[in-house]
């Protein structure tokens, strides 16, 4: 290997998923790879997925997550939904809360024990790197441990307020307190703290007691949508030509307003709701949709890979994201799907919440709604899809203009590389 090749900076992006639908990690990895960095995405193993892959501009190494105390039984967590009746139902609810508290406590205990073993396994699989970038609080201690073992710099890309998100919101209070303290301690040991929006930056700098280094938004990659749009959904679901497509594209889970959407679509004429998603709650929500009065107008399809998102977004008439105000993380969230819709030239219906409101208002890219009220969600959908052709064309241009300006991914990638510059990681 010649000297110039030896100087190529190595970046390891640490994620807590199998790298099938993580669009932020994909955008970071492909952009850094295109700029000449040697990029490895370190992901979790997944059923049927290869342990190693070579993709455009980067590689993927999937490392199994260790199971410390795997012999210890963890109580089954209660199922979501389902009707309870009478005294028996009340007792079951109480028992369910107890099982959930104990179960989540034991899960959290395992998490606090696994970091050392996981970092050791990643070290053996990946080797040294110049940048260790953690994409969540789950992988944050790994970045700290690997930087300590191999050198380089550690970057915490806090793209959620994890300790206030759905995953951790139902932890026992004392476990949440412990996790917050550990996150703060780990964050004091990294070289840079990055997040996705100004509201998150304000919250994180206060709770983690250090300034945010830079804001790298979940902006969309450059895409030139066809005009007129492709009729991808019409072909897939054999829809009539005049049917409008209301698209939910993303993770299928509680707190995303799917139940409200199932009710809202019944109030919108000549329209179908398409849920293109993934996640452990996918089948539960599909069953719920099948039992709703509007079942014939709700279609489910598997989630799409990150590089396919722009084309599928561009084929919809409106993209919907009625994020619920159920956690601090959601109230100040700026969903990736908001920017992805802009990049496809598709107007949005989004929650009137502090994280989303300023962007929708500033760009004019769609309608805000009360995400808890299906009637208001339906009103906002109709306002978008019933607009005149001239207004729809103007809305499309506003979306594309925003996506190609400061919100565009090229600008965000340059910001991240600027962070690396300040840390002494020379560009290729």
N, C-alpha and C positions, 0 to 999 in steps of 0.2 A: 504494500500500500504506500503511495507517495505521500509527501508531507501535506499537500493541499487537501487530499482526501481525509487525512487524519484530523484536520482542523474543522471538518463539518460538524456543527453542533448537534448533539443528540438530545431529543426531547421525548420523554416518556409521559404519556397522558393516562392517568389512573382513573378508571371508571368502575362503577358498581353495577354493571349490567353486561349482557353478552355482546353488545355493540351490533344490534340489529336496527334500532330505531333512535339512536342517540344523535340527533341532528347537530347539536352543538359540538360534540366531540368530533363528529365527521367533518364539519366545516373547519374546525381548528386544524385537524390533522391534514386535510387535503390542502388547505392554504399554506401551512408551514412546509409541507412536502413540496408544493409547487415553488416555494421560495428557496428551496435547497436544503432545508433542515432534514436531518435523519430522524424520522418520526416513528415511534412505536405506540400504539394504543394498547394498553394493558387492561384487558376486560375479564369478566368472569366467564367460566365455562358455561356452555348451553347445550341442551339436548340436540344431538345431531350436528353440532357445529365443530369445525376443525380446530385443533389447538393453535394452529398458526395459519395465517392468510396473508398474501401479498395483494394489497389493493392499490388504487391509483395514488401514488405519492407517499404511501405509508404501509406499515405492516400491522397486523393484529396478532397479539399473543394472548391466549385465554388461559388464565391460571385459576384452578379450582380454589374456592374459598374454603379454608380449613374449618373444621367443626370442633373447637375445643369443648370439652365436657359433653361430647356427642352422646355419651352413655346416659346423660341425665334426662329423664323424661320431661318434656315441656307440655303443660296442659293445652289441649286444643283450644284455639281462640273461637269465640262465638261467631256464628254465621251472621251476615248482614240480612236485614229485611226479615220477612216472615211474620206471621200474625201471632200474637200472644193473647190468650183469653183467660180472664178470671184470675183466681188465686194461684192456680198452677202457673199461669203465664207470668205473674208477678214474681213468683219464686224463681222461675227460670231466668227472668231478667236479672235478678239479684245474683244468682249463681253465675250467670254469664259474665257479669261485671267482675266478680271475684276471679273467675278463670282468666279473664282478659288481663286483669291487673297482675296476677301471678305469672301468666304466660309471657306478657310483654316484659316484665321484670327479669325473668330468666333469659329471654332473648337478648335483652340489653346487657346482661352480665356476660353472656357468651361473646357479644360484640367487643366488649372492653378487653377480653382475653385473646381475641384472635389476631390482633394487629401484628404482634411480633412474628407469629408463625407465617402469616400471609406475606409480610414484607420479606421474610427469609426466602419463601418460595418464588416471589417475584424477582428478587435479586438473582437467584440461580437461573431463572428463565430469561432475564433481560440483560443483566450485566449493568455496567455503569452508564450514567447519563449526565448531561450538562444541566438539564431542566427536569425536575420532577413536578408535574402539574396534577394536583388533586382536583377532581370535579365535584366532590361532595364531602360532607363531614365524615362519611364512611371511609373514604380513601385518604382523608387528610393526615391521619397518623402514619399511614404508609409513606406518604411523601416525606414527612419529617424523619422517619426511620431510615428511609433509603438515602436521603441526603446525608444523614449522619454516617451511614455505612460507606457510601461511595463518593461523597463530595457533590459538587454542583450546587444548584440553587433550587429552592422549593417555592412553588407558586400555589396559592389556594384560590381556585376559581369557584367562588361561592355563588352559584347560579340559582340557589334557593336559600331561604332562611330555614335551613333544615330543622333546627330544633323547634320551629313553630309551624312545621308542615304536617300534612296528614299522617305521614309515616311515624312521627314521633309525638304528635299532639295527644295521643291517648296513652302515652307512657305514664306510669306512676309519677307523681310530682317529684319525689325525691330522686328518681332516675333522670328525669328531665333536668333537674338542677345539677346533678353530677355531670351529665353530658354537656350542658352549657359551660360548666367550668372547664371540662377537658377541651372543648372546642376553643375556648379562649386561650388556654395554655398552649395548645398546639399552634394556634394562629400567631402567638407571640414568637414562635420559632421559625416561621416561614419568612421568605425574603420579599414576597409581594402578595397583596390581597386584591383580587379582582372580583368584580361583580357585574350585574347586568343592567342596572338602572339606578337613577338618582335616589328614589325612595329606599331601595335596598342598601345603597351605600350609606345613607344616613342612619338606618337601623343597625347595620353591621358595624359601622365605625363606633357607634355608641356601645353596643353589647359586647363587641370583641376588644374594645379599648385600644384600637389602633386605626390609623387612617386607611381608607381604601386607596390603593395605588392607581387604579384606572377602572373605567367603566367600559366593558366590552359587551355591547348589546347582542341579543339573539337575532341579528339582522339577516335578511335573506341574501342568498347568492344572486348574482346577476342572471336574469332570465328574460327572454323576449317571448312573451306569450303569443300564440297565433291569434289572428283577427280575421274572421270570427273564431271564437273558441272551439276547440275540439269537443265532440259530444261523447266523451268517454263514459260517463255514467249512463247516458241514454243507451249506448250500445251494450254496456254490461248488464243493465237491469231491464232492458227492453221497454224503455219509457216512451210515452207519446212525445211527439216533437214539442208540444206546448208546455210540457211539464218542467217546472223550475226546480233546480237542485239546491237544497240547503245542506251544506257540508260541515260535519264535525270530524276533524282529522286530528288524531292524537291519542293520548292514553285514556283508556276507558276505566274510570275509577270514581269513587265518591268525591263530591266537592266540585265536579266539573259541569254540573247542571244538566246532566243527561235526562234525568226524570222530568225536569221542567221542559226540556225539548220535546220529549215524547208527548207531553200534553199540548205544547204550543203548536206543533205541526198540524194538529187536528183543527186548528183555527185559521189555517192558511190555505187558501184555495189553490188548486193546480200546482201543488208542490209536494216533493218528497224529501224526507230527511235521510241522508246517507251518513252512517257512522263508520268511518275508516279508522280502525284503531287496534289496540293491543292491550295486554295487561291481565292480571289475575281476575279482575272483575268482569271481563269481556262476556263470558257466557251468562253470568247472572243478569247483566243488563240486556243482553239479547233476549233472554227469556222474559224479562220485564216488558220489553218492547213488544214481544209477540203476544202478550196478554193485554195490551193497551187497546183502546177503541180505534186508534189510528194505525194498527199493526200493518195493514196492507200498504201504508205509505212510509214505512220505516224499513230501510235496507241496511244490512251490516256487511262489511267486507273487511278483510285482513288489513292491518296497517301496512303502509308502504315504506320502502327503504328511503333514507334521506335524499338520495339523488333523484328520486322519482316525485318528491313532494311538489315541486313547482308545477309540473305538468298536470297533476291531479287537481291541485288548487285552481289552476286556471280554467279547468273544465266546469267549475261550479258557478252558480249564480250568486251565492252569498256564503261566506264562511262564518260559522257561529262559535262563540266561546263564552257561554254564560257562567263563568267561574263564580262559585258561591263564596259569600263573605264569611266562611266558617272558620278560617284560621288567619292569623296575621300574615302568613306567607301568601295566602290567596288574595287577601285584601290589597296587598301591595305588589302583586304579581304582574309582570308584563309578558304574557304568553308568547312562546315561540311562534305559535300558530297565527298570532296577530301579524307579525312581520312576514311570515310565509305567505299569508293571504295578500298582503301588500305587494310582495314580489311577483305574484301571479296576476296582479291587476284586478283582484277580486275584493269588493267591499265587504266589510265585516259587520256583524252584530255582536257587541261585546258588553261586558258588565260595566255598569257605571260605578266603578270603584277607584280608589285613589291611584293605584298603579297604572291602570289602563286609560282612565279618563283623559289625562293631559295629552297622550299621544293621539288618540282618536280625535280630540278637539283640535289639536294643532294641525293635523294632516287632512282632516275632512274625509277620512277613509271609510266612514260608515256611520252606524247608529249605535247609541248607547241604550241600555235597558236595565230595568230592575231584574237581576238574574233569578230572584226568588219568586217572581210572579210570571207564570206561563202566559198570561194574557198580555203582559207588557213585552215579553220576549216575542210573541206572535206579532204585536204591533210593529216592533222594530224590524222584524223580517219582512213584513209587508211593505214597510216604508222603503226598503232597499229594492225588493224584486218587482214592486209595482211602479217604480219610478219610470219616467219617460225615457225613450232611447237616448235622447240628448243628455239627460242627467246621468244615465248609466255610463255613457261614454266619458263624461266629465269625471265621474267618480273613478273610473278605471285609470284615467290619466293622473288623478291625484294620488292614487295608490302607487302607481309605477314611479311617479316623481319622488315620493317619499322613500321608496325602496332603493332608488338609485342615488339618493343624497346621503345625508348623514347617517341614516339608518341602515344603509347597504352594508353587506358583509365585507366588501373590500376595505371599507373604512374601518370596520371593527378589527379585521385581521391586522391591519397596519398598526392599530393601537396596541394590540397584544405584542406584536414584534417590537414595538417601541418600549414596552415594559422589559422585555428581554434585553434590549440595548442598555437600559439603565442598570441592569443587574450584571453587566459585563459579559453577557453571552453574545459574542460577535456574530453578525449575520454571515451566512455563507457567501 
